[in-house]
Amino acid sequence: MTFIAFRSLTGAVAGAAFALPAAAANWDMPTPYGDSVFHTQNITQFAEDVAAATDGAVEITVHSAGSLYAHPEIKDSVRRGLAPIGEVLMSRLANEDPVFAVDSIPFLASSYEEAEALWEASRPLVEKKLAAQGLTLLFAVPWPGQSLYSQEPLTSAADLEGASFRAYNAATERLAQLMGAVPTQVEAGDIPTAFATGRVDAMITSPSTGVSSQAWDFTSHYTDTQAWLPKNMVIVNTRAFEALPEDQRAALLDAAATAETRGWEMSAAETEEKIATLEENGMTVSQPSDELATELAEVGETMTAEWLDEAGDEGRQVIEAYQSGM
Ligand code: PCA
């Protein structure tokens, strides 16, 4: 008797819970890059997919181009719950842990296939480090390969000696130093102004960012090094995520997996397309000379060794897993 009464009570409670309209989650999502960038377009589609799959119970509003929080603040705003979800360049967190910078070492993984194997090998550790900060990784998508933009033809590192070189993370700073240039941190959105005012003379970035910043207005040479594929990642505050009902959490993870696959495809597809756009707008596109290629390979070896030193056993295991996956 008691048992039946208990059952009907829980049944009634569960019934009442279903009868109540579910409180909708309205999530603001800060992202660093502009609306014309494929990462932002992929995230906009992700937000639409989540809204559709949850019948509007989880509404994500994308605030692109650092309009809600500037890039350096996005990770902490998500960690503190000021924004439940956000996007950052993974390697911007290198000062917190070297594993976040494993995708920004020249020539460690410079094709999509290698980048995918490296992501598979490093993802568990990235997830673990984020989890320790109350963050859950949803998905990560690479930029196309990183190549050099300059005002004069680049035949060797000597051509960059003393040049002020735009950097976007610690690894690009180190690369500039190793090539004899002087690094200056500049956000993607500030690239045109930084060149126009003479703050920087050269940079290394994807054809995507070259096109979105209209690199032909301030540089004339694109040297196709495609040296590494740094990733953007989408993270969610774990408490905010766990506050969602289970079916909505599942819908979010599903949409995230779809966005990851779609994003990698978009990235690969636009590599050639954006190089062609640079050329159509008057830039000279060339392959690195043997000398430059050798110098860059040496920079990559130095940076790999430095990374391994810093990342210790955990890092060594990631590289071993990557190499055995290739
Ligand atoms: N674009 C971003 C990061 C890497 C890339 O291709 C930037 O230049 O800031």
Boltz pocket constraint, residues with backbone or C-beta under 6 A from the ligand:
constraints:
  - pocket:
      binder: B
      contacts: [[A, 89], [A, 143], [A, 144], [A, 168], [A, 186], [A, 187], [A, 188], [A, 204], [A, 205], [A, 206], [A, 207], [A, 208], [A, 209], [A, 230]]
      max_distance: 6.0
